[in-house]
Amino acid sequence: MSSPVDIVDYQPAWGVAFADLGVTLRRALGDVAVRIDHIGSTSVPGLAAKPVLDIQISVLALEPVDGFRGPLAGLGYVYRTSNPERTKRYFREPPGQRRTHIHVRQLGSFSQQIPLLFRDYLRSHPDEAAAYAAMKRRCAHRFRHDRQAYVEAKDPFVWQIIRHADAWAQQVGWIPGPSDA
């Protein structure tokens, strides 16, 4: 059985942990990583989240994987070949270290842009971030021991935020800022 779904208050230490890890990743990956970004709920100040660091590494191409797989494996990250998403390559933390999800995506792809837009929109709209946190807490309470049901329950709300974020992006001419690491 998987661990329970726990949503905790925002921790400033998440940003510090990413900054430290970002330096390590940049050193290991060099120019292979066009961007290294802190994404997901832990990247939005004030947003309650599962205490899991999500990191997106943007590369020019997903194949061959050797250019990023080797350096990540050298740091102890475990490549999850069973990941069903075809638009990313997925790695998990080294055994015994803090929960970290590394999403390697192709620069400029839809799947690479959406997490950045979602993050930037929530950073710019604290009321929507608060509503998202409240919804996540309700879903976590209801589906505490069923991670997949938790994810499925929050999906409609996430897509509603993405629709708002897309409208906002068109209004402000949003483009991703510089890489976080």
C-alpha positions in Angstrom: 0.0 0.0 0.0 1.3 3.5 -0.8 1.8 6.1 1.9 -1.2 8.3 2.8 -1.9 11.5 1.0 -0.8 14.3 3.3 -1.2 18.0 2.5 0.9 20.2 4.7 1.2 24.0 5.0 3.7 25.7 2.8 7.3 25.3 4.0 9.9 28.0 2.9 12.5 25.1 3.2 11.1 23.7 -0.1 12.5 26.6 -2.1 15.8 26.2 -0.3 15.9 22.5 -0.9 15.2 23.1 -4.6 17.9 25.8 -4.9 20.5 23.4 -3.4 19.4 20.5 -5.6 19.2 22.8 -8.7 22.9 23.6 -8.3 23.7 19.9 -8.1 21.6 19.1 -11.1 23.0 22.0 -13.2 26.6 20.8 -12.3 25.8 17.2 -13.3 23.8 18.0 -16.5 25.5 21.1 -17.9 24.1 22.2 -21.2 22.1 19.0 -21.6 19.5 20.7 -19.4 18.3 23.8 -21.2 16.2 24.6 -18.2 15.9 23.3 -14.6 12.7 24.5 -12.9 11.0 24.0 -9.6 7.4 23.2 -10.5 4.3 21.8 -8.7 2.7 23.0 -5.5 5.9 23.3 -3.5 7.1 25.9 -6.0 4.2 28.3 -5.2 4.9 30.4 -2.0 2.0 30.0 0.5 0.5 27.0 -1.3 -0.2 23.9 0.9 1.2 20.8 -0.7 2.3 17.2 -0.4 5.9 17.6 0.8 7.3 16.4 -2.6 9.7 18.4 -4.7 8.8 18.4 -8.3 11.6 19.4 -10.7 11.3 19.8 -14.4 14.4 19.4 -16.6 13.8 20.7 -20.1 16.0 19.1 -22.8 16.2 19.6 -26.6 15.1 16.0 -27.2 13.8 13.1 -25.1 15.7 10.5 -27.2 18.3 9.3 -26.8 18.0 9.4 -23.0 21.7 8.8 -22.3 22.5 12.5 -22.2 20.4 13.0 -19.1 19.9 9.5 -17.8 23.6 8.9 -17.1 24.2 12.1 -15.1 20.9 11.6 -13.1 21.8 8.0 -12.4 25.2 9.2 -11.3 23.4 11.3 -8.6 21.4 8.2 -7.6 18.1 9.1 -9.3 16.1 6.1 -10.3 14.7 6.1 -13.9 11.1 4.9 -14.0 10.8 3.2 -17.4 7.3 2.1 -16.5 6.0 5.7 -16.5 3.0 5.7 -18.9 3.4 9.4 -20.0 5.1 9.4 -23.4 5.9 13.1 -23.3 8.3 12.9 -20.4 11.0 10.7 -18.8 10.5 10.3 -15.1 13.0 9.8 -12.3 12.6 9.4 -8.5 14.9 10.3 -5.6 17.7 8.1 -4.5 16.7 5.5 -1.9 16.5 7.0 1.5 16.4 10.7 0.4 13.6 13.2 0.5 10.7 12.5 -2.0 11.6 14.1 -5.3 10.0 13.7 -8.7 12.1 14.7 -11.7 10.2 15.2 -14.9 12.4 15.5 -18.0 10.4 17.1 -20.9 11.2 18.4 -24.3 11.7 22.2 -24.4 8.8 24.0 -26.0 6.4 21.1 -25.9 2.9 21.5 -24.5 3.7 19.2 -21.5 6.8 21.3 -20.7 5.0 24.7 -20.9 1.9 23.8 -18.9 3.6 23.2 -15.5 5.5 26.5 -15.9 2.3 28.4 -16.8 0.4 26.7 -14.0 3.1 27.7 -11.4 3.4 31.2 -12.6 -0.3 31.8 -12.7 -0.8 30.5 -9.1 2.2 32.6 -8.0 0.4 35.7 -9.5 -3.1 34.8 -8.2 -3.0 34.0 -4.5 -6.8 33.7 -4.2 -6.8 30.9 -6.8 -3.8 29.2 -5.0 -5.8 29.3 -1.7 -8.8 27.8 -3.4 -6.6 25.1 -4.9 -5.1 24.4 -1.5 -8.6 24.1 0.1 -9.7 21.7 -2.7 -6.5 19.6 -2.3 -7.1 19.3 1.4 -10.7 18.1 0.9 -9.6 15.6 -1.7 -6.7 14.4 0.6 -9.1 13.9 3.5 -11.6 12.0 1.3 -9.0 9.9 -0.5 -6.2 9.7 2.1 -5.2 6.1 1.3 -5.9 6.2 -2.5 -3.4 8.4 -4.3 -4.9 7.7 -7.8 -8.4 8.7 -6.6 -6.9 11.8 -5.0 -5.3 12.8 -8.3 -8.5 12.1 -10.3 -10.7 14.0 -7.9 -8.6 17.2 -8.2 -8.1 17.0 -12.0 -11.3 19.0 -13.0 -10.2 21.8 -10.7 -6.7 21.7 -12.1 -8.0 22.0 -15.7 -10.2 24.9 -14.6 -7.1 26.7 -13.3 -5.3 25.9 -16.6 -8.1 27.5 -18.6 -7.8 30.6 -16.4 -4.1 30.6 -16.7 -4.3 30.4 -20.5 -6.6 33.4 -20.6 -4.2 35.2 -18.3 -1.2 34.3 -20.5 -3.0 35.8 -23.5 -3.7 39.0 -21.6 -0.2 39.5 -20.2 1.8 37.9 -23.0 3.2 35.3 -20.7 6.4 33.5 -21.6 8.5 31.5 -19.2 11.0 33.5 -17.2 14.6 32.4 -16.9 15.5 28.9 -15.7 15.4 28.4 -12.0 18.8 26.7 -11.9 
